Amino acid sequence: MGIRKKTNKNPPVLSHEFIIQNHADIVSCVAMVFLLGLMFEVTSKFAVLFITVQYNVTISTNGPEETAVNHFHHGIKDLATTFFYMLVAIIMHAIIQEYVLDKINRKKHFSKTKHSKFNESGQLSAFYLFSFGWGASILLSENLLSNPVTLWEGYPHTLMPFQMKFYFICQLGYWLHALPELYFQKTKKEDIPRQLVYIFLYLVHIAGAYILNLNRLGLVLLVLHYFVELLFHVSRLIYFSNENRQTGFTIWAVLFVLARLLTLSLSVLTVGFGLVTAENQGFDLAAGNFNVIFVRITVLAAICLTQAFMMWKFINFQLRRWREHAQAQTLKKKQIPPKSKSKKDKANGVNGVNSHGADSPRARKEKSS
């Protein structure tokens, strides 16, 4: 399970270089400790907190045949589970990097700039594809797309099915793992602020939806956002393989704007109108009810500001691409050599010399007379 990169030099034990080269092995050992803890009765209760999803509630359904359905709510113990799956995310990150991306990099011989961007898009493409597929399957199984009223009906949604709760735990674990990866991947200092901003935004919005029991709305918005981001990073991977293939960026640009509008519409519809008319009004921490005007305004403000920030980054990105395209076109025009004389012009020139030049037969005859 561990991964070790082959190097000629062996760095000192517990040095920065040693930890960076062997971080997957170290994290694998830590994760293995929790798994081994399940084997012993003394430590099993402690290990279960990290590995399995906590706060199980069994509900019996009324009908011809009584069936027990398991649901889950959130609590402080979820921090331990999130930590364990953060370790799993670090291991998976190293596996994808070592056995997929590094092999492609060695074949393509990318520059340093393209190398880092290719690694980033490769990792995020795998994550977005997995998260989009998993999230979409939950939406279909819970019928959230066919009946949008369920986004706010019956709030607070304190009880979640296993798949939904595990989905949010894995999302939080993945984006938390991105913080130590900045160190493990030797991220450039100038790139760290940009990455910290979007990691922070992901953690705030996912944790906010999870804690405020807006998990249904959060799931829909995550699936929508991940689909658009998946298209962007796949388009960038295709662009690195062939710079003439830029159609994906055009499709992504259109879908990006539509996704921002749809995100705002669903948020306003759910938080601004749906929760206002919900039966359970007021603030009740024990019941998980946060349906008060202050929370609603804060949630809407956070979503609107984030969408505005993303549109501002998007517009700057498009302007930079247009400038780069215009500069490339200008350079191409300057590099085109001046057109050479046509064959017809060359032939006329030769005939002119033969008919009127000093070396023509007529000229020699006139000179001798």
N, C-alpha and C positions, 0 to 999 in steps of 0.2 A: 504493500500500500504506500510505503514511503518512496520518495523520489530523491535521487542524488545526482547532480550534474557532474559529468566527468571533467576534471580539471587536472592539470599537471602539478600544481602546487597545492600543498595541504596547509590551509591557514591555521593559526593557533586556535586551540579549543576555546569556545565561548567568546571568540572575537566577533566583531561585526560581520566580517566576511564568512566566518564559519556558520553563524546563525542564518545568514542570507542564503548560503548554498544548501544548507541542510534543514531549512525551516519546515519543509513538508515532512521529513522524518521525525523531527521533534514534535510537531503537532500530531502526527499519527500516533506516537507513543503516548501522548497525553490523552487522546481519544480512546486508545486501547485500555488505559487505566480505568476509565468509566465503564467500558464494556466488560472488562474482567470483574469489576465490582458486582455485576449481576450474578456471578457464579457463587458468591458467598452470602450466606444469610445475614451476616453482620453488616455488610456494606451494601446489600441489594436495595434497601430502602433509600439509601443516599444516592445510589447510582440511578435509580428509577427517576428521580427528580430531574436529572439531566437528559435522559434518553427518551422517555415517554411523555406524551402530552398530558398535562395535569388538569384538575378540576372537572372530572367526569360527573355528569348528571344523567341518571337513567329515568326516562319518561315512558310510562305505559300508555299505549294508544288504545282508545276505545273502539271496539268493532266486534265482528263475529269471532275473530281470533285475536286475543290480546297479545301484542308484540311489544317488546321493550326496545326503545330507541335511545341511543347514547348521544347526548349533546355535551358541549363544553362551554365554560365561561372563562374569562381571563382573571389573572391574579398575579401576585408577586412572585410565585414560583416559576412563572413563565420566563423569568430572567435566566434561570439555570438552564432551561431547555434551549433558549435562544443562544446561550453561550456554547452549548455542545454543538449545535448545528452551525454556528459560526466556525468552529473547528473543522467540521465536515466541508464547509464551503472553501476553506483555505486548502484542504487536501485536494478537492475537485479542481480548484483553480490551478494547482501545481500539475495535476495530471494532464489537463487540457494544454497547458503551456508546454510541458515537456514532450508529450507524445503527439501533439498535433501542430501547434503553432510554431514551435522551434524547428520542426522538420521542414515546414513550408518556408520559413525564413531562410534556412540554409540553401534551399533550392532557388529561391527568387533573388537572393542577394540584395535586399532592400537597403536603402540609406538609413541612417540613424533616426531621422524624423519619421520616415515611413515605417520603420521597424516598430517604434513605440505605438504609433497609431494603428498599425495592423494588429499588434497584440491586444490593444484596448478593444478594437472592434471585434476581434475574434472571441475574446472572453465574453463581451457583452452580448454578442449575437447568440452564443450558446445559452446564456442565462435568459435572455428575452424570449427565445424560442421555447425553452422549457417552461418559463413562467406563463407565457401567453397560452400555450396549449393546456397547461394544468388549470389556469384560471378560467379559460373558456369552458372546459369540461364541468367545472363547478357551477358556472352560470347556467349551463344547460340542465344539469341535474337538479338544481334548485329552482328552475323556472323563473329566474330573475329577469331574463330578457323578454319573455312572452308577457309578463305582467309587471310593468315598471312601478305600479302602485306599491308593490312589496318593498320598494326601497325605503319608504317611510312608514308604511302601514305596520302597526303593532310595535312601534318604537317604545322603549329601548330594546334592541336586539341583543340581549345579554347572552342568549344561548346560541351556539354555533354548531353545525355538524363538524365531525372530525376533520374532513378534508379542508374546510374553510379555515379552521383554527390552525391546522398544521401549515397551511399555505402562508398565513400571516407570520407564523413563527419562522418559517424558512426565509421569508422576505426580509425580516428584521435581521436574521442571522447573516444573510448574504451581504447586506449593506453595511453591517458592522464589520464583516471580514474585510471590506474594502479599505478600512483604516489601516490595519497593520500591513496590508498589501502595498501601500505607498512606500513603506520601508523595505519590504522584501523585494519589490521590483525596482528599487533604486530610482524612484520617480524624480524627474528633474525639479529643482526648486521652483522654477517659473510655472510648472504645471500643477504643483500641489494646491495652490489657492483655488483654481478652477475645479479640481476634483473634490476638494473639501466642500465646496458650495453645493454641488449636486448630490454628494453623499448626505450632507446635512438636510437638504430638501426632501430626499427620499425618506430618511429616517423620521423626520418630523411628520410628514403626511401619513406614512404608513402607521406609525405609532399613534398618531392622533385619531385616525379612523378606528384603530383597534381599541384604544382606551375609551373613546367616547361612544363606543357601540354603534358606530356608523360603518360597520364592516361590509354591509351589502353595497353601499354607495362606493366605499373604498375599493372593493373588488372590481366593480364595473369600470371605474376610472383607471385602475391599474392595468386591466386587460386592454383597454382602449389605448392607453399611453404606451404600453409595451409593444403593441402591434406596430405603431408608427416608428418607435425607436428601433425595432427589429429591422424594418425596411431600410432605415437610414444606414445602419451598420453593415447590413448585407450589401447595400449599394456601394459603400465605401470599400468593402473587401473586393467587390467586382472591379471597382475603379483602380485599385492597386494592381490587379492582374492585367488590366487593359485600360489605359487612360482615356480611350475613345468611348468607352461605355459609360455614359453619364445619364441615361434615361431614368435610372432608378432615383436619382436625386430630384428630377422633375416631378415624378409621381409622389415622392416623399414630401416635397414642398407643398403640394396641393392637400395631401392628407394631413399634414401637420397643422395647417390652418383650420381645416375642418374639425380635427380632433380638439383643438383649443376651443372652438365655438361649441362643440358638443359637450365638452367638459364643463364649461360655464353654464350651459343650458341645464344639464342634469343637476348640477350643484345648486343652482338657484331654484329649480323645480323641487328638489328634495328638501333642502335646508330652508329656503326662503318661503316656500308655500306649503309643502307637505307637512313638515314638522310643526308649523304654526297651527294647522288644523288637526293635529294628532290629539288623541284623547288624553294621554299622559303629559301634562304640563308641569313645569317646576323642576327644582334641583333636588335630587335624592341620590347621594353618593352610594348608599348601601344598595339601592335598587338599580344603580347604573343609569339613572335618568339625568341627562344634562340638557333637557329641552327648555332652556331659558334664553331670553333675547340676547344676553351678553355672549353666550357660547355660540349661538347661531351667527351673530355678526362677526365674531372672531374667526369662525370656520370659513364663512364666505369671504372675509377679507384676506385670509391666508391663501385660499384657492385663487381668488382674483389677482392678487399680487404675484403669485407664482406664475399664472398664465401670462400676465403682462411682462414679467421678467423673461419668460421663455420666448415670447414674441419679439422682444427687443433683441435678444441674442440671435433669433432666427433672421431678423431683418439685417443685422450686422453681418451675419454669415453670408446671406445672399448678396449684399453689396460688395463684400470682399471677393466673392466668386466672380461677380460681373467685372470688377476692376482687374482681377487676374486674367480673365478671358480677354478683356480689351487690350491689356498689355501684351498678351501672347499674340493676338492678331496683329498688333502694331509691329512687333518684332519680326513676324513672318513676312510682312510686307517689305520691311527694310532689307531682309535677307534675300529677297527675290532679285536675281541679276538682271541688268537691262537687256531688253529683247535684242537679239542679233539680227542683222539684215536678212531679209527674206531671199530666197533663191532667185526670185524675179529681179530684185534690186541688184543682186550680184551680177546677174547675166547682163542687165542693162549697163552696168558699170564697165564690164569687159568689152561689150560692143562699142561703147562710147570711146574707150581707149583705142580700140582697133580702127574706128572710123575717123577719129579726130586727133588721136595721140601722136606723139613724135615717132613712135615705132611702127605706125600703120603703113601699108604699101603706098597709099595715096600720098601720105606726107613725104615719104622718101622720094617719090616721083617728082613732086612739086619742088623739092629741095634741089634735085639734080638738074632740073630745067632752069 
